[in-house]
């Protein structure tokens, strides 16, 4: 039986979702929305850890974030390609989980998997709605595709920011589940993301604090959409100018 999710986060590696939109996922779950995460690979090419260890870590983090479901597509780490085979595999998962909103990587990024995954997810979301597309499951197209922008270094103004002030500590708790990945050595090497020698937790707080400041709150996670966001009326606009 298919699962109808409100929000599905699709990212290349275990821990990607927690890093860039873990707070927003938890907030959705706390609001009663059915949330899920799909890791495209098992992260088998990472410097530390193993696929088995990372799978257990991912499930532990899923519990912290209150996810309804977490799955893995089994695509090759560091070798994701936007092919007929990978699109078909993703279409079948989308048709099974039937999300209303999909969140994925920014379209630019240091890791090739992140860049390719962003386009792969976009293409698969469209194809999943074509009744004639040769993949298992009943046709389903998500209503909205959103790109998470938390650690982008290029200057791209987010379309919107989610206030995660109340979810910040749990976001860090979910990341702490990945004991094999988030150690001091990785901060020095920049494998997680650039940031110098500042402790990883401090880097995450700084980034989320910056984005929170854009909407006048303590912590936030930024997102970008291709389409313009509709507002109900001028009288209901939020975030003070002055």
Secondary structure, 3 states (H helix, E strand, C coil): CCCCCCEEEEECCCCHHHHHHHHHHHHHHHCCCCEEEEEEECCCCCCCCCHHHHHHHHHHHHHHHCCCEEEEEEECCCCCCCCHHHHHHHHHHHHHHCCCEEEECCCCCCCHHHHHHHHHHHHHHHHCCCCCCCCCCCCCCCCEEEEECCCCCCCCCCCEEEECHHHHHHHHHHHHCCCCCCCHHHHHHCCCCCCCCCCHHHHHHHHHHHHHHCCCCCCEEEEECCCCCCCCCHHHCCCCCC
